[in-house]
């Protein structure tokens, strides 16, 4: 059975959408998981020194929540594809897969929001000690004798 150009274009578009979705879920997992691991490594390094350890619970919590959301987004993506397959095979009512698809998309957006909130919280938690009498905006001037 030969496919015409339009059918081939539709099939390739569908395949590329699946590939983009898989890559997006990987990226979201790497962003949140990598950020959590990096933050834990930083805290472990700081805790081993005399410096005060910043409170990063909100940041780590956001990153972990982002990972959980990513996991659920994967589940809803699977449900979308499974339902779409059953619709195409005539075993299910058409259109219902869109509900799973929207749920997956919302979970992905929330995972990005969790990463963003966690990152902003982490940046705000870093404290740079200000040296007395030296502006942090200008380089220190050598003393004149």
OpenMM code with the backbone's topology and positions (N, CA, C; nanometers):
from openmm import Vec3, app, unit

residues = "UNK UNK UNK UNK UNK UNK UNK UNK UNK UNK UNK UNK UNK UNK UNK UNK UNK UNK UNK UNK UNK UNK UNK UNK UNK UNK UNK UNK UNK UNK UNK UNK UNK UNK UNK UNK UNK UNK UNK UNK UNK UNK UNK UNK UNK UNK UNK UNK UNK UNK UNK UNK UNK UNK UNK UNK UNK UNK UNK UNK UNK UNK UNK UNK UNK UNK UNK UNK UNK UNK UNK UNK UNK UNK UNK UNK UNK UNK UNK UNK UNK UNK UNK UNK UNK UNK UNK UNK UNK UNK UNK UNK UNK UNK UNK UNK UNK UNK UNK UNK UNK UNK UNK UNK UNK UNK UNK UNK UNK UNK UNK UNK UNK UNK UNK UNK UNK UNK UNK UNK UNK UNK UNK UNK UNK UNK UNK UNK UNK UNK UNK UNK UNK UNK UNK UNK UNK UNK UNK UNK UNK UNK UNK UNK UNK".split()
positions = [
    Vec3(0.0850, -0.1181, 0.0000),
    Vec3(0.0000, 0.0000, 0.0000),
    Vec3(0.0890, 0.1237, 0.0000),
    Vec3(0.0852, 0.1979, -0.1060),
    Vec3(0.1675, 0.3173, -0.1189),
    Vec3(0.0953, 0.4366, -0.0553),
    Vec3(0.1747, 0.5174, 0.0158),
    Vec3(0.1174, 0.6375, 0.0769),
    Vec3(0.1491, 0.7568, -0.0117),
    Vec3(0.0556, 0.8504, -0.0163),
    Vec3(0.0826, 0.9723, -0.0914),
    Vec3(0.1611, 1.0694, -0.0034),
    Vec3(0.2042, 1.1777, -0.0629),
    Vec3(0.2892, 1.2741, 0.0074),
    Vec3(0.2204, 1.3302, 0.1317),
    Vec3(0.0942, 1.3630, 0.1235),
    Vec3(0.0220, 1.4204, 0.2376),
    Vec3(0.0151, 1.3221, 0.3540),
    Vec3(-0.0089, 1.1945, 0.3251),
    Vec3(-0.0134, 1.0936, 0.4311),
    Vec3(0.1240, 1.0762, 0.4956),
    Vec3(0.2277, 1.0762, 0.4129),
    Vec3(0.3638, 1.0650, 0.4657),
    Vec3(0.3986, 1.1854, 0.5522),
    Vec3(0.3572, 1.3027, 0.5083),
    Vec3(0.3828, 1.4246, 0.5849),
    Vec3(0.3124, 1.4190, 0.7212),
    Vec3(0.1893, 1.3713, 0.7217),
    Vec3(0.1145, 1.3572, 0.8480),
    Vec3(0.1839, 1.2589, 0.9416),
    Vec3(0.2282, 1.1467, 0.8875),
    Vec3(0.2951, 1.0450, 0.9677),
    Vec3(0.4254, 1.0977, 1.0254),
    Vec3(0.5042, 1.1655, 0.9437),
    Vec3(0.6308, 1.2212, 0.9925),
    Vec3(0.6085, 1.3307, 1.0959),
    Vec3(0.5052, 1.4105, 1.0770),
    Vec3(0.4718, 1.5140, 1.1758),
    Vec3(0.4337, 1.4492, 1.3079),
    Vec3(0.3535, 1.3446, 1.3018),
    Vec3(0.3130, 1.2721, 1.4222),
    Vec3(0.4350, 1.2130, 1.4930),
    Vec3(0.5243, 1.1511, 1.4169),
    Vec3(0.6463, 1.0939, 1.4754),
    Vec3(0.7331, 1.2017, 1.5394),
    Vec3(0.7446, 1.3154, 1.4728),
    Vec3(0.8275, 1.4227, 1.5288),
    Vec3(0.7654, 1.4801, 1.6561),
    Vec3(0.6346, 1.4860, 1.6622),
    Vec3(0.5681, 1.5328, 1.7841),
    Vec3(0.5966, 1.4392, 1.9012),
    Vec3(0.5954, 1.3104, 1.8746),
    Vec3(0.6278, 1.2135, 1.9793),
    Vec3(0.7723, 1.2313, 2.0235),
    Vec3(0.8644, 1.2476, 1.9286),
    Vec3(1.0064, 1.2646, 1.9622),
    Vec3(1.0295, 1.3927, 2.0425),
    Vec3(0.9628, 1.4995, 2.0036),
    Vec3(0.9751, 1.6261, 2.0768),
    Vec3(0.9230, 1.6094, 2.2187),
    Vec3(0.8129, 1.5394, 2.2342),
    Vec3(0.7557, 1.5164, 2.3671),
    Vec3(0.8497, 1.4351, 2.4552),
    Vec3(0.9076, 1.3304, 2.3986),
    Vec3(1.0020, 1.2476, 2.4742),
    Vec3(1.1227, 1.3315, 2.5158),
    Vec3(1.1742, 1.4108, 2.4233),
    Vec3(1.2890, 1.4977, 2.4552),
    Vec3(1.2528, 1.5997, 2.5621),
    Vec3(1.1328, 1.6535, 2.5555),
    Vec3(1.0882, 1.7502, 2.6557),
    Vec3(1.0769, 1.6890, 2.7941),
    Vec3(1.0242, 1.5674, 2.8020),
    Vec3(1.0157, 1.4997, 2.9317),
    Vec3(1.1547, 1.4703, 2.9863),
    Vec3(1.2462, 1.4305, 2.8992),
    Vec3(1.3853, 1.4083, 2.9435),
    Vec3(1.4471, 1.5372, 2.9962),
    Vec3(1.4272, 1.6452, 2.9213),
    Vec3(1.4823, 1.7738, 2.9628),
    Vec3(1.4281, 1.8149, 3.0990),
    Vec3(1.2990, 1.8003, 3.1186),
    Vec3(1.2373, 1.8380, 3.2455),
    Vec3(1.2920, 1.7544, 3.3603),
    Vec3(1.3115, 1.6255, 3.3371),
    Vec3(1.3690, 1.5391, 3.4402),
    Vec3(1.5138, 1.5782, 3.4694),
    Vec3(1.5890, 1.6103, 3.3651),
    Vec3(1.7290, 1.6501, 3.3844),
    Vec3(1.7374, 1.7840, 3.4574),
    Vec3(1.6524, 1.8789, 3.4202),
    Vec3(1.6541, 2.0098, 3.4867),
    Vec3(1.6271, 1.9956, 3.6358),
    Vec3(1.5151, 1.9320, 3.6697),
    Vec3(1.4788, 1.9211, 3.8108),
    Vec3(1.5709, 1.8266, 3.8871),
    Vec3(1.6005, 1.7110, 3.8288),
    Vec3(1.6881, 1.6156, 3.8969),
    Vec3(1.8302, 1.6676, 3.9097),
    Vec3(1.8810, 1.7255, 3.8026),
    Vec3(2.0167, 1.7812, 3.8063),
    Vec3(2.0294, 1.8961, 3.9046),
    Vec3(1.9274, 1.9802, 3.9094),
    Vec3(1.9301, 2.0925, 4.0031),
    Vec3(1.9287, 2.0421, 4.1473),
    Vec3(1.8472, 1.9410, 4.1751),
    Vec3(1.8420, 1.8856, 4.3107),
    Vec3(1.9763, 1.8253, 4.3492),
    Vec3(2.0369, 1.7489, 4.2598),
    Vec3(2.1665, 1.6867, 4.2880),
    Vec3(2.2744, 1.7938, 4.3064),
    Vec3(2.2755, 1.8938, 4.2196),
    Vec3(2.3757, 2.0008, 4.2306),
    Vec3(2.3604, 2.0767, 4.3626),
    Vec3(2.2372, 2.1031, 4.4005),
    Vec3(2.2124, 2.1754, 4.5258),
    Vec3(2.2541, 2.0917, 4.6466),
    Vec3(2.2259, 1.9624, 4.6434),
    Vec3(2.2674, 1.8745, 4.7531),
    Vec3(2.4195, 1.8657, 4.7611),
    Vec3(2.4870, 1.8617, 4.6465),
    Vec3(2.6334, 1.8596, 4.6460),
    Vec3(2.6890, 1.9892, 4.7042),
    Vec3(2.6289, 2.1011, 4.6657),
    Vec3(2.6713, 2.2307, 4.7194),
    Vec3(2.6526, 2.2339, 4.8709),
    Vec3(2.5358, 2.1920, 4.9168),
    Vec3(2.5084, 2.1946, 5.0608),
    Vec3(2.6028, 2.1022, 5.1366),
    Vec3(2.6356, 1.9876, 5.0782),
    Vec3(2.7308, 1.8970, 5.1417),
    Vec3(2.8681, 1.9594, 5.1513),
    Vec3(2.9070, 2.0342, 5.0508),
    Vec3(3.0364, 2.1015, 5.0509),
    Vec3(3.0389, 2.2140, 5.1541),
    Vec3(2.9326, 2.2928, 5.1595),
    Vec3(2.9256, 2.4049, 5.2534),
    Vec3(2.9169, 2.3546, 5.3970),
    Vec3(2.8420, 2.2465, 5.4189),
    Vec3(2.8243, 2.1937, 5.5541),
    Vec3(2.9554, 2.1412, 5.6108),
    Vec3(3.0470, 2.1011, 5.5240),
    Vec3(3.1761, 2.0509, 5.5700),
    Vec3(3.2725, 2.1609, 5.6086),
    Vec3(3.2333, 2.2850, 5.5872),
    Vec3(3.3181, 2.3989, 5.6202),
    Vec3(3.2531, 2.4774, 5.7328),
    Vec3(3.3140, 2.5855, 5.7718),
    Vec3(3.2607, 2.6643, 5.8824),
    Vec3(3.1531, 2.7623, 5.8391),
    Vec3(3.1291, 2.7720, 5.7108),
    Vec3(3.0306, 2.8676, 5.6606),
    Vec3(2.8892, 2.8263, 5.7021),
    Vec3(2.8034, 2.9257, 5.7150),
    Vec3(2.6638, 2.8982, 5.7472),
    Vec3(2.5968, 2.8313, 5.6271),
    Vec3(2.5157, 2.7319, 5.6551),
    Vec3(2.4473, 2.6585, 5.5484),
    Vec3(2.3151, 2.7288, 5.5187),
    Vec3(2.2948, 2.7725, 5.3944),
    Vec3(2.1689, 2.8393, 5.3611),
    Vec3(2.0522, 2.7400, 5.3631),
    Vec3(1.9343, 2.7925, 5.3922),
    Vec3(1.8138, 2.7091, 5.3949),
    Vec3(1.7646, 2.6897, 5.2518),
    Vec3(1.7829, 2.5714, 5.2007),
    Vec3(1.7462, 2.5404, 5.0625),
    Vec3(1.6308, 2.4409, 5.0549),
    Vec3(1.5556, 2.4269, 5.1644),
    Vec3(1.4472, 2.3284, 5.1646),
    Vec3(1.3418, 2.3571, 5.0586),
    Vec3(1.3049, 2.4833, 5.0408),
    Vec3(1.2046, 2.5167, 4.9398),
    Vec3(1.2546, 2.4810, 4.8001),
    Vec3(1.3790, 2.5141, 4.7719),
    Vec3(1.4359, 2.4844, 4.6398),
    Vec3(1.4376, 2.3352, 4.6118),
    Vec3(1.4900, 2.2589, 4.7056),
    Vec3(1.4960, 2.1136, 4.6854),
    Vec3(1.3553, 2.0557, 4.6766),
    Vec3(1.2649, 2.1061, 4.7581),
    Vec3(1.1259, 2.0612, 4.7523),
    Vec3(1.0637, 2.0882, 4.6161),
    Vec3(1.0911, 2.2050, 4.5604),
    Vec3(1.0394, 2.2379, 4.4266),
    Vec3(1.0965, 2.1450, 4.3209),
    Vec3(1.2266, 2.1185, 4.3297),
    Vec3(1.2894, 2.0301, 4.2314),
    Vec3(1.2327, 1.8883, 4.2416),
    Vec3(1.2137, 1.8396, 4.3634),
    Vec3(1.1576, 1.7061, 4.3799),
    Vec3(1.0124, 1.7014, 4.3321),
    Vec3(0.9374, 1.8059, 4.3615),
    Vec3(0.7995, 1.8138, 4.3138),
    Vec3(0.7978, 1.8169, 4.1607),
    Vec3(0.8930, 1.8880, 4.1011),
    Vec3(0.9053, 1.8916, 3.9557),
    Vec3(0.9324, 1.7533, 3.8987),
    Vec3(1.0136, 1.6731, 3.9692),
    Vec3(1.0390, 1.5359, 3.9238),
    Vec3(0.9131, 1.4500, 3.9323),
    Vec3(0.8369, 1.4671, 4.0403),
    Vec3(0.7116, 1.3926, 4.0544),
    Vec3(0.6146, 1.4318, 3.9430),
    Vec3(0.6046, 1.5616, 3.9156),
    Vec3(0.5183, 1.6078, 3.8068),
    Vec3(0.5628, 1.5505, 3.6728),
    Vec3(0.6929, 1.5407, 3.6521),
    Vec3(0.7462, 1.4829, 3.5293),
    Vec3(0.7064, 1.3359, 3.5170),
    Vec3(0.7120, 1.2641, 3.6282),
    Vec3(0.6690, 1.1246, 3.6288),
    Vec3(0.5225, 1.1106, 3.5914),
    Vec3(0.4387, 1.1958, 3.6482),
    Vec3(0.2969, 1.1917, 3.6139),
    Vec3(0.2727, 1.2357, 3.4692),
    Vec3(0.3513, 1.3305, 3.4212),
    Vec3(0.3392, 1.3718, 3.2811),
    Vec3(0.3699, 1.2542, 3.1882),
    Vec3(0.4698, 1.1741, 3.2260),
    Vec3(0.5012, 1.0545, 3.1483),
    Vec3(0.3818, 0.9590, 3.1463),
    Vec3(0.3205, 0.9360, 3.2632),
    Vec3(0.2050, 0.8459, 3.2719),
    Vec3(0.0913, 0.8963, 3.1832),
    Vec3(0.0629, 1.0254, 3.1895),
    Vec3(-0.0456, 1.0809, 3.1077),
    Vec3(-0.0096, 1.0785, 2.9589),
    Vec3(0.1183, 1.0921, 2.9272),
    Vec3(0.1603, 1.0799, 2.7873),
    Vec3(0.1375, 0.9385, 2.7365),
    Vec3(0.1710, 0.8417, 2.8201),
    Vec3(0.1457, 0.7027, 2.7829),
    Vec3(-0.0041, 0.6789, 2.7634),
    Vec3(-0.0855, 0.7285, 2.8558),
    Vec3(-0.2302, 0.7117, 2.8442),
    Vec3(-0.2837, 0.7777, 2.7171),
    Vec3(-0.2259, 0.8915, 2.6815),
    Vec3(-0.2659, 0.9596, 2.5579),
    Vec3(-0.2406, 0.8700, 2.4376),
    Vec3(-0.1189, 0.8160, 2.4290),
    Vec3(-0.0831, 0.7328, 2.3140),
    Vec3(-0.1645, 0.6032, 2.3108),
    Vec3(-0.1849, 0.5438, 2.4267),
    Vec3(-0.2631, 0.4210, 2.4339),
    Vec3(-0.4074, 0.4457, 2.3894),
    Vec3(-0.4643, 0.5533, 2.4397),
    Vec3(-0.6025, 0.5850, 2.4032),
    Vec3(-0.6123, 0.6205, 2.2544),
    Vec3(-0.5161, 0.6962, 2.2044),
    Vec3(-0.5165, 0.7320, 2.0628),
    Vec3(-0.5070, 0.6069, 1.9751),
    Vec3(-0.4222, 0.5139, 2.0151),
    Vec3(-0.4116, 0.3882, 1.9404),
    Vec3(-0.5457, 0.3151, 1.9395),
    Vec3(-0.6093, 0.3059, 2.0555),
    Vec3(-0.7388, 0.2379, 2.0628),
    Vec3(-0.8456, 0.3110, 1.9817),
    Vec3(-0.8389, 0.4419, 1.9776),
    Vec3(-0.9325, 0.5183, 1.8944),
    Vec3(-0.9098, 0.4871, 1.7465),
    Vec3(-0.7823, 0.4823, 1.7060),
    Vec3(-0.7507, 0.4536, 1.5657),
    Vec3(-0.7897, 0.3111, 1.5258),
    Vec3(-0.7878, 0.2188, 1.6217),
    Vec3(-0.8253, 0.0799, 1.5961),
    Vec3(-0.9769, 0.0591, 1.6048),
    Vec3(-1.0487, 0.1656, 1.6403),
    Vec3(-1.1936, 0.1541, 1.6496),
    Vec3(-1.2428, 0.0898, 1.7774),
    Vec3(-1.1559, 0.0796, 1.8778),
    Vec3(-1.1933, 0.0166, 2.0045),
    Vec3(-1.2330, 0.1170, 2.1111),
    Vec3(-1.2267, 0.2456, 2.0779),
    Vec3(-1.2609, 0.3490, 2.1760),
    Vec3(-1.3206, 0.4684, 2.1028),
    Vec3(-1.3971, 0.5451, 2.1777),
    Vec3(-1.4609, 0.6656, 2.1235),
    Vec3(-1.3542, 0.7690, 2.0877),
    Vec3(-1.3713, 0.8350, 1.9749),
    Vec3(-1.2731, 0.9332, 1.9283),
    Vec3(-1.2766, 1.0603, 2.0132),
    Vec3(-1.1585, 1.1187, 2.0341),
    Vec3(-1.1470, 1.2483, 2.0986),
    Vec3(-1.1102, 1.2456, 2.2451),
    Vec3(-1.1296, 1.1333, 2.3128),
    Vec3(-1.1030, 1.1291, 2.4565),
    Vec3(-0.9539, 1.1443, 2.4872),
    Vec3(-0.8669, 1.1012, 2.3956),
    Vec3(-0.7223, 1.1100, 2.4187),
    Vec3(-0.6782, 1.2537, 2.4440),
    Vec3(-0.7540, 1.3498, 2.3932),
    Vec3(-0.7165, 1.4907, 2.4110),
    Vec3(-0.7186, 1.5318, 2.5575),
    Vec3(-0.8031, 1.4697, 2.6372),
    Vec3(-0.8068, 1.5003, 2.7820),
    Vec3(-0.6764, 1.4591, 2.8485),
    Vec3(-0.6279, 1.3385, 2.8135),
    Vec3(-0.5004, 1.2935, 2.8689),
    Vec3(-0.3865, 1.3826, 2.8200),
    Vec3(-0.3952, 1.4224, 2.6945),
    Vec3(-0.2918, 1.5068, 2.6353),
    Vec3(-0.2851, 1.6421, 2.7062),
    Vec3(-0.3992, 1.7020, 2.7324),
    Vec3(-0.4034, 1.8309, 2.8018),
    Vec3(-0.3491, 1.8151, 2.9440),
    Vec3(-0.3867, 1.7062, 3.0108),
    Vec3(-0.3364, 1.6819, 3.1464),
    Vec3(-0.1841, 1.6690, 3.1457),
    Vec3(-0.1298, 1.5968, 3.0487),
    Vec3(0.0157, 1.5821, 3.0389),
    Vec3(0.0821, 1.7172, 3.0160),
    Vec3(0.0233, 1.7973, 2.9288),
    Vec3(0.0799, 1.9292, 2.8996),
    Vec3(0.0787, 2.0180, 3.0245),
    Vec3(-0.0307, 2.0160, 3.0983),
    Vec3(-0.0398, 2.0954, 3.2213),
    Vec3(0.0658, 2.0495, 3.3214),
    Vec3(0.0855, 1.9192, 3.3342),
    Vec3(0.1868, 1.8673, 3.4260),
    Vec3(0.3273, 1.9102, 3.3848),
    Vec3(0.3545, 1.9119, 3.2559),
    Vec3(0.4856, 1.9575, 3.2074),
    Vec3(0.5059, 2.1055, 3.2409),
    Vec3(0.4045, 2.1867, 3.2169),
    Vec3(0.4147, 2.3299, 3.2486),
    Vec3(0.4359, 2.3488, 3.3984),
    Vec3(0.3632, 2.2734, 3.4805),
    Vec3(0.3817, 2.2830, 3.6257),
    Vec3(0.5207, 2.2371, 3.6669),
    Vec3(0.5761, 2.1372, 3.5967),
    Vec3(0.7131, 2.0936, 3.6239),
    Vec3(0.8137, 2.2036, 3.5933),
    Vec3(0.7899, 2.2775, 3.4856),
    Vec3(0.8764, 2.3924, 3.4542),
    Vec3(0.8605, 2.5037, 3.5573),
    Vec3(0.7390, 2.5249, 3.6032),
    Vec3(0.7148, 2.6254, 3.7074),
    Vec3(0.7872, 2.5842, 3.8357),
    Vec3(0.7807, 2.4561, 3.8706),
    Vec3(0.8502, 2.4077, 3.9905),
    Vec3(1.0005, 2.4320, 3.9784),
    Vec3(1.0574, 2.4042, 3.8608),
    Vec3(1.2003, 2.4297, 3.8400),
    Vec3(1.2313, 2.5781, 3.8543),
    Vec3(1.1472, 2.6626, 3.7963),
    Vec3(1.1692, 2.8075, 3.8013),
    Vec3(1.1617, 2.8588, 3.9452),
    Vec3(1.0583, 2.8183, 4.0173),
    Vec3(1.0424, 2.8626, 4.1568),
    Vec3(1.1593, 2.8121, 4.2416),
    Vec3(1.1975, 2.6857, 4.2211),
    Vec3(1.3110, 2.6314, 4.2958),
    Vec3(1.4399, 2.7060, 4.2670),
    Vec3(1.4608, 2.7420, 4.1415),
    Vec3(1.5831, 2.8140, 4.1040),
    Vec3(1.5844, 2.9556, 4.1606),
    Vec3(1.4718, 3.0242, 4.1523),
    Vec3(1.4640, 3.1596, 4.2093),
    Vec3(1.4853, 3.1540, 4.3595),
    Vec3(1.4245, 3.0559, 4.4242),
    Vec3(1.4422, 3.0401, 4.5684),
    Vec3(1.5884, 3.0116, 4.6037),
    Vec3(1.6541, 2.9285, 4.5242),
    Vec3(1.7949, 2.8967, 4.5497),
    Vec3(1.8822, 3.0212, 4.5363),
    Vec3(1.8584, 3.0985, 4.4316),
    Vec3(1.9370, 3.2207, 4.4114),
    Vec3(1.9178, 3.3167, 4.5281),
    Vec3(1.7953, 3.3299, 4.5740),
    Vec3(1.7686, 3.4201, 4.6872),
    Vec3(1.8299, 3.3692, 4.8171),
    Vec3(1.8517, 3.2386, 4.8273),
    Vec3(1.9082, 3.1813, 4.9494),
    Vec3(2.0582, 3.2015, 4.9610),
    Vec3(2.1245, 3.2231, 4.8473),
    Vec3(2.2680, 3.2481, 4.8526),
    Vec3(2.2930, 3.3844, 4.9131),
    Vec3(2.3849, 3.3891, 5.0074),
    Vec3(2.4192, 3.5160, 5.0704),
    Vec3(2.5668, 3.5424, 5.0483),
    Vec3(2.5948, 3.6609, 4.9976),
    Vec3(2.7333, 3.7001, 4.9769),
    Vec3(2.7695, 3.7950, 5.0900),
    Vec3(2.8641, 3.7553, 5.1732),
    Vec3(2.9013, 3.8436, 5.2845),
    Vec3(2.9659, 3.9715, 5.2319),
    Vec3(2.9172, 4.0832, 5.2802),
    Vec3(2.9712, 4.2125, 5.2392),
    Vec3(3.0861, 4.2492, 5.3318),
    Vec3(3.2006, 4.2844, 5.2726),
    Vec3(3.3162, 4.3271, 5.3512),
    Vec3(3.2909, 4.4693, 5.3997),
    Vec3(3.3303, 4.4967, 5.5203),
    Vec3(3.3075, 4.6295, 5.5763),
    Vec3(3.3948, 4.7319, 5.5057),
    Vec3(3.3317, 4.8385, 5.4629),
    Vec3(3.4034, 4.9482, 5.4008),
    Vec3(3.4363, 4.9275, 5.2539),
    Vec3(3.4036, 4.8149, 5.1969),
    Vec3(3.4336, 4.7885, 5.0564),
    Vec3(3.3021, 4.7677, 4.9827),
    Vec3(3.2824, 4.8443, 4.8792),
    Vec3(3.1616, 4.8287, 4.7985),
    Vec3(3.1745, 4.7049, 4.7118),
    Vec3(3.0671, 4.6288, 4.7025),
    Vec3(3.0716, 4.5092, 4.6185),
    Vec3(3.0599, 4.5452, 4.4709),
    Vec3(3.0320, 4.6701, 4.4404),
    Vec3(3.0148, 4.7134, 4.3031),
    Vec3(3.1454, 4.7602, 4.2396),
    Vec3(3.2430, 4.7987, 4.3210),
    Vec3(3.3679, 4.8499, 4.2658),
    Vec3(3.4841, 4.7658, 4.3182),
    Vec3(3.5902, 4.7537, 4.2391),
    Vec3(3.7061, 4.6772, 4.2876),
    Vec3(3.7740, 4.7514, 4.4015),
    Vec3(3.8381, 4.6759, 4.4898),
    Vec3(3.9083, 4.7346, 4.6034),
    Vec3(4.0255, 4.8198, 4.5517),
    Vec3(4.0446, 4.9354, 4.6099),
    Vec3(4.1519, 5.0258, 4.5718),
    Vec3(4.2742, 4.9998, 4.6599),
    Vec3(4.3927, 4.9981, 4.6004),
    Vec3(4.5134, 4.9789, 4.6838),
    Vec3(4.5354, 5.1002, 4.7750),
    Vec3(4.5910, 5.0715, 4.8916),
    Vec3(4.6168, 5.1801, 4.9862),
    Vec3(4.7339, 5.2648, 4.9370),
    Vec3(4.7216, 5.3968, 4.9568),
    Vec3(4.8293, 5.4886, 4.9196),
    Vec3(4.9142, 5.5140, 5.0438),
    Vec3(5.0456, 5.5191, 5.0241),
    Vec3(5.1373, 5.5416, 5.1367),
    Vec3(5.2006, 5.6761, 5.1283),
] * unit.nanometer
topology = app.Topology()
chain = topology.addChain("A")
for resn in residues:
    res = topology.addResidue(resn, chain)
    for name in ("N", "CA", "C"):
        topology.addAtom(name, app.Element.getBySymbol(name[0]), res)
